[in-house]
Amino acid sequence: MLTLKRRIAAEGRNLGRGILKVDSFINHQVDARLMMEVGQELGLRFAQYGPTKVLTAEISGIAPALTTALALGVPVVYARKTKPITMPEQVYRDTAPSHTKGHLIELLVSPEVLGSSDRVLIVDDFLATGQTIAALARIVAQSGASLVGVGTVIEKVFEGGRRLLAEQYAVPVESLVVITDMGDGQIIMA
């Protein structure tokens, strides 16, 4: 996506250690028009697989997941990081290390919103190490649903997440922008 590449080039900041700051348009402040384009594009790429739900992790995955779900005409489910009192006692849960938070995060999904008849598309803002997406895929497996694909806004290919997902899951993985290198303070896109 050319628009997204231009925004990353103009506003993205390489903070070192593989961390790309895109807070001005994706992660803290969301450019709604850009996010609608992201959702339309991911929706086009995955419509053929017939997803019935889009799954993401709170919080920065919600915007691209919501617009993708809107494009597909299906609900979006987000894995919570803390259990609200409204969630049933028994939930689907898994953990993943957070690169930006520096510790393990717990992901929780209610069986009331994800079940064995669902065909799930996972959408997230980043594909880096693949650990968060793999945790979401394990939650899909716990629910008995079928995983039909993984869509991400930005992939940092040098962190190996695509390889991890390919080894564990036989589903298509699509990223709208692929970053090939962030060495020497640069942001190199494919």
C-alpha positions as CSV (number, residue, x, y, z in Angstrom):
1,M,0.0,0.0,0.0
2,L,1.6,3.1,-1.3
3,T,-0.2,5.5,1.1
4,L,0.9,3.4,4.1
5,K,4.5,3.3,2.9
6,R,4.6,7.1,2.5
7,R,3.3,7.6,6.0
8,I,5.9,5.2,7.5
9,A,8.6,7.0,5.5
10,A,7.4,10.5,6.6
11,E,6.3,9.8,10.2
12,G,7.7,6.5,11.3
13,R,10.6,6.5,13.8
14,N,13.2,3.9,14.3
15,L,13.7,3.7,18.1
16,G,16.3,1.0,17.9
17,R,16.1,-2.6,19.0
18,G,13.6,-3.3,16.2
19,I,11.0,-0.9,17.5
20,L,9.1,1.2,14.9
21,K,7.1,4.1,16.3
22,V,4.0,4.8,14.3
23,D,2.0,6.5,17.1
24,S,1.0,9.4,15.0
25,F,-1.2,7.4,12.6
26,I,-1.6,3.7,13.9
27,N,-0.8,3.0,17.5
28,H,-1.8,6.1,19.6
29,Q,-3.5,8.5,17.3
30,V,-5.3,6.6,14.5
31,D,-5.7,8.1,11.0
32,A,-9.3,6.8,10.4
33,R,-9.2,7.3,6.6
34,L,-5.9,5.4,6.4
35,M,-7.3,2.7,8.6
36,M,-10.4,2.4,6.3
37,E,-8.0,1.8,3.4
38,V,-6.1,-0.8,5.4
39,G,-9.3,-2.6,6.2
40,Q,-10.5,-2.5,2.6
41,E,-7.2,-3.9,1.4
42,L,-7.1,-6.7,4.0
43,G,-10.8,-7.5,3.3
44,L,-10.1,-7.9,-0.4
45,R,-7.1,-10.2,0.3
46,F,-9.0,-12.5,2.6
47,A,-12.7,-12.5,1.4
48,Q,-12.1,-15.6,-0.6
49,Y,-11.4,-17.6,2.6
50,G,-14.8,-16.9,4.0
51,P,-14.0,-15.6,7.5
52,T,-16.9,-15.3,9.9
53,K,-14.9,-13.5,12.6
54,V,-11.8,-11.2,12.8
55,L,-9.7,-11.7,15.9
56,T,-7.1,-9.4,17.3
57,A,-5.4,-8.4,20.6
58,E,-6.2,-5.2,22.4
59,I,-5.4,-2.5,21.9
60,S,-3.5,-1.4,18.8
61,G,-4.8,-4.3,16.8
62,I,-8.4,-3.1,17.2
63,A,-8.4,-0.4,14.6
64,P,-7.2,-2.5,11.6
65,A,-9.2,-5.5,12.8
66,L,-12.4,-3.4,13.0
67,T,-12.0,-1.9,9.5
68,T,-11.2,-5.3,8.1
69,A,-14.3,-6.8,9.8
70,L,-16.4,-3.9,8.4
71,A,-15.1,-4.6,4.9
72,L,-15.9,-8.3,5.3
73,G,-19.2,-7.7,7.0
74,V,-18.3,-9.9,10.0
75,P,-17.9,-9.2,13.8
76,V,-14.5,-8.4,15.3
77,V,-13.4,-10.0,18.5
78,Y,-10.5,-8.7,20.5
79,A,-8.5,-10.7,23.1
80,R,-8.6,-8.8,26.4
81,K,-5.5,-8.4,28.5
82,T,-7.3,-8.2,31.8
83,K,-10.5,-10.2,32.7
84,P,-13.5,-8.0,33.2
85,I,-16.2,-9.1,35.7
86,T,-18.6,-9.6,32.7
87,M,-16.5,-12.4,31.2
88,P,-17.4,-15.9,32.2
89,E,-15.2,-17.9,34.6
90,Q,-14.0,-20.3,31.9
91,V,-12.2,-18.5,29.1
92,Y,-9.8,-19.2,26.3
93,R,-6.4,-17.9,27.3
94,D,-2.8,-17.8,26.3
95,T,0.3,-15.7,26.8
96,A,2.9,-14.0,24.6
97,P,6.0,-11.9,25.3
98,S,5.5,-8.2,24.5
99,H,8.4,-6.6,22.7
100,T,7.3,-3.0,23.6
101,K,6.1,-3.8,27.2
102,G,9.1,-6.0,28.1
103,H,7.0,-8.8,29.8
104,L,4.5,-11.5,29.1
105,I,1.0,-10.5,28.4
106,E,-2.1,-12.6,28.9
107,L,-4.7,-12.8,26.2
108,L,-8.3,-13.8,27.1
109,V,-11.3,-14.5,24.9
110,S,-14.8,-15.5,26.0
111,P,-16.3,-18.7,24.6
112,E,-19.5,-16.6,24.2
113,V,-17.9,-14.8,21.2
114,L,-15.8,-17.5,19.6
115,G,-16.8,-21.1,18.9
116,S,-16.2,-24.2,16.8
117,S,-18.4,-23.0,13.8
118,D,-16.3,-19.9,13.3
119,R,-13.8,-19.3,10.5
120,V,-11.2,-16.8,12.0
121,L,-9.0,-14.3,10.3
122,I,-6.4,-12.8,12.7
123,V,-5.5,-9.2,12.1
124,D,-2.9,-7.2,14.0
125,D,-1.0,-4.0,13.5
126,F,2.5,-5.7,13.4
127,L,4.0,-9.0,12.6
128,A,7.4,-9.1,14.2
129,T,8.4,-12.2,16.2
130,G,4.9,-13.7,15.6
131,Q,4.4,-14.5,19.3
132,T,1.2,-12.6,19.8
133,I,-0.3,-13.9,16.6
134,A,0.7,-17.4,17.5
135,A,-1.0,-17.0,20.9
136,L,-4.1,-15.8,19.2
137,A,-3.9,-18.8,16.9
138,R,-3.7,-21.1,19.9
139,I,-6.8,-19.4,21.3
140,V,-8.6,-20.2,18.0
141,A,-7.5,-23.8,18.3
142,Q,-8.8,-23.9,22.0
143,S,-12.2,-22.7,20.7
144,G,-12.4,-25.4,18.0
145,A,-12.7,-22.7,15.3
146,S,-10.8,-22.8,12.0
147,L,-8.0,-20.4,11.4
148,V,-8.3,-19.1,7.8
149,G,-5.5,-16.5,7.6
150,V,-3.4,-13.8,9.2
151,G,-3.3,-10.2,8.0
152,T,-1.0,-7.5,9.3
153,V,-0.5,-3.8,8.6
154,I,3.3,-3.8,9.0
155,E,5.7,-6.8,9.0
156,K,9.2,-6.6,10.2
157,V,10.5,-9.6,8.3
158,F,13.9,-9.6,9.9
159,E,12.3,-10.7,13.3
160,G,11.2,-14.1,11.9
161,G,7.5,-14.0,12.7
162,R,6.4,-15.1,9.2
163,R,8.7,-18.2,9.5
164,L,7.3,-19.1,12.9
165,L,3.7,-18.9,11.6
166,A,4.5,-20.8,8.4
167,E,6.1,-23.6,10.5
168,Q,3.0,-23.9,12.8
169,Y,0.0,-22.9,10.6
170,A,-0.8,-23.7,7.0
171,V,-2.7,-20.4,6.4
172,P,-2.1,-17.4,4.1
173,V,-0.2,-14.5,5.8
174,E,-0.5,-11.1,4.2
175,S,1.2,-7.9,5.2
176,L,0.5,-4.5,3.7
177,V,4.0,-3.2,4.2
178,V,7.1,-5.3,4.7
179,I,10.1,-3.7,6.5
180,T,13.3,-5.6,5.6
181,D,15.8,-3.7,7.7
182,M,16.0,-1.2,10.6
183,G,19.7,-1.2,11.1
184,D,21.7,2.1,11.5
185,G,18.5,4.0,12.4
186,Q,17.0,3.4,9.0
187,I,13.6,2.0,7.9
188,I,14.0,0.0,4.7
189,M,10.8,-1.2,3.1
190,A,10.4,-3.9,0.4
